[in-house]
Amino acid sequence: MTQPDSKKIFFENLSGAGKAIAVLTSGGDAQGMNAAVRAVVRMGLYVGAKVYFIHEGYQGMVDGGDNIREATWESVSSMLQVGGTVIGSARCKDFRSHEGRLKAAHNLVKRGITNLCVIGGDGSLTGANLFREEWSGLLSELVQQGLIEADAVQKYSALHIVGMVGSIDNDFCGTDMTIGTDSALHRIIEVVDAIMTTAQSHQRTFVLEVMGRHCGYLALVSALACGADWVLIPEMPPEDGWEEKMCQKLSATRSRGTRLNIIIVAEGAIDRHGKSITSSFVKDNRAGMKRLNIIIVAEGAIDRNNKPITTDYIKNLVVKNLGFDTRVTILGHVQRGGTPSAFDRILASRMGVEAVLALLETTANTPACVVSLCGNQSVRVPLMECVQTTQEVQKAMDQKRFEEAVKLRGRSFENNLRTYKLLAHRKPESELPVSNFNVAVLNVGAPAAGMNAAVRSAVRVGISEGHKMFAVSDGFEGFYKGQIKEIKWGDVGGWTGQGGSLLGTKRTLPAKHVDKIAEQMRKYNINALLVIGGFEALECLLQLCDARSTFEEFCIPMCMLPATISNNVPGTELSIGADTALNAIVETCDRIKQSASGTKRRVFIIETMGGYCGYLATVGGLAAGADAAYIYEEPFDIKDLQANVEHLTEKMKTSIQRGLVLRNENSNVNYTTDFIYQLYTEEGRGVFDCRKNVLGHMQQGGAPSPFDRNFGTKISAKAMKWLSQKLVESYRKGRVFANTEDTCCLLGMHARALVFQPVVQLKDHTDFVHRIPKEQWWLKLRPLMKILAKYKTSYDVSDSGQVEHVIHSRPKDSDASVAM
């Protein structure tokens, strides 16, 4: 397995020699900022540039002195896993004045800094752009005041700005995800999961307020991730009479015997009349609900008249109308705290490297840009286009053009809202379409966190489409044994946060039992099939496609959703469950490294799962700050091992005290984890000692991450819509008949879109012996991991350098976002 050829080898073509780059964090802090700072510093040093920290944001730039310090490789060690920003952040009134920006320019010119990497929100980035526009004028003033020499104006004629958005609110248009958002979702979901365990013991309603004074992303996505009964966000205030509708819904769910209700309120929620809606309002208005209700309120939720909706308002509403004991939880700054998630570390590292590349490529005429995420790709978008679009959202909300505000947030936000409404609010039976189609859903292969969220989504969307849904237990083994039963809307309540597979899953392939499976399909009149699983699920669909020529029962629409921690399914860049496994690896690596704190120099050898696929080892290594990651796709020999040991030995002679090496379980039949451990122990004797850990099935367990819950929910909803469409298209003469390639597909993430791909066409892209795709996108991340670990290597920048416009940066037919 070879890495794609690089179109550019950046350290040969993009030299940073003679350049000075400064990095600062500004505005509110966000988890992952330190990972971005680390990436900027190390990539900058790698290309030969001088890199400076600017402490305390713009205030440090204005004050100068020790606030602007040169960075070294070692100065960003051990900061990857730290939350917040270690270089400090502050809101600066001085920088808003011309005099303050003049002082800042003087402090930068004294150090020869003309490249600025700003990590912050729209206010911070707008200030940076203004600073850039005034730069030449500021230098002229400094010359007039005798503070700099006249030749400095020519020498430092242009200030280059590249931004990265660090904000837990994900309120910046032009990027699918901002640094810190995923970690904030982790904090919210951790709290909701904890509340659910205690609340299920009592007949209580819980109202949760989350941050988001001007953006309801956190409230909306956390509502999707925990299956909240009601969510209130600033962008879409509830219609008049929402109070009665909410209470009716809560009462109905309680009457069905459910023990859990959730209401989420954004911090600034208001109704359509501008009335504030608080968490306490809900508490005082409740009677006849299920055992537990949790209501999540976004910080900025409003009604249709711009009246704020607060948690107190909701609390009072529930107690008054329904008479139930109600509790309010305001999460506050808990959402900003804690260690960054694996997603945020990877996102920030990729963005930091891309920011340095952008600075190296800028000219005097290049507009300031923001490094953003579109689907699964890093792109550059003009800074002011993003800022203006972000401001248009707020303007639309102020003018009560709420539908337009939702659209301006982007297709990902729109899709989240549409999916939430579809899954949270059940239509009366009289309003449901009647399709007379039966759809079966089953899990195949090893369990993966997020499978249950996908099943819940499929069942509820299928019922909304008018289908009768059937659940198959224990995969195709249960199928041929007849372990099939109808599954209702309420049967999947509370499934989103459950790990493993509640349906049960087996690796059994259908080939030996196609006759019995066909018999069961006739018995239950199954018209469509949704298979959720890993590589085995792909093999199953291929076998069922082959069986179409023999059994007409398999001439039906079939769809597969990739769900495996190994992320080894062809046709998709991401799989349900992989993010949860990555977080388990990263959290364990953090603890293992911390265990060596204060001891002598130590290297840890960690074995990860994944079969022959090195995704977990590579991406986990990037997120955990590993020094090396051994995988099957990149063959290695004893010389490579020796070079790695020597590299670590050199690093250990500096202030670096801990080393981390990851190994994929099947990376090499001879160079086992024990062998590598013994080699490192022997060769590092006198410099460092060694420990080994095999992580095993802990990577497969635990509650699903917010990403996996929402990824599973959204792609499953899309798959069910596709199946409904195919059922209608293939229904002729009173029966469903579908035998073309495009009626048996895998739904996967490809670059910037969710794409349905016929499984038959994926054969040529698959290494069936080693159960991996022939091409894997994440191999491009391996040089990035090596660079950040101080290895000399090539880096593929073939995807870099294109500046896109906000309105054109999203594919028209895509509602996909790698970042939920």
Order of alpha helices (4+ residues) and beta strands (2+ residues): alpha-beta-alpha-beta-alpha-beta-alpha-beta-alpha-alpha-beta-alpha-beta-alpha-beta-alpha-beta-beta-alpha-beta-beta-alpha-beta-alpha-beta-beta-alpha-alpha-alpha-beta-alpha-beta-alpha-beta-beta-alpha-beta-alpha-beta-alpha-beta-alpha-beta-alpha-beta-alpha-beta-alpha-beta-beta-beta-beta-beta-beta-alpha
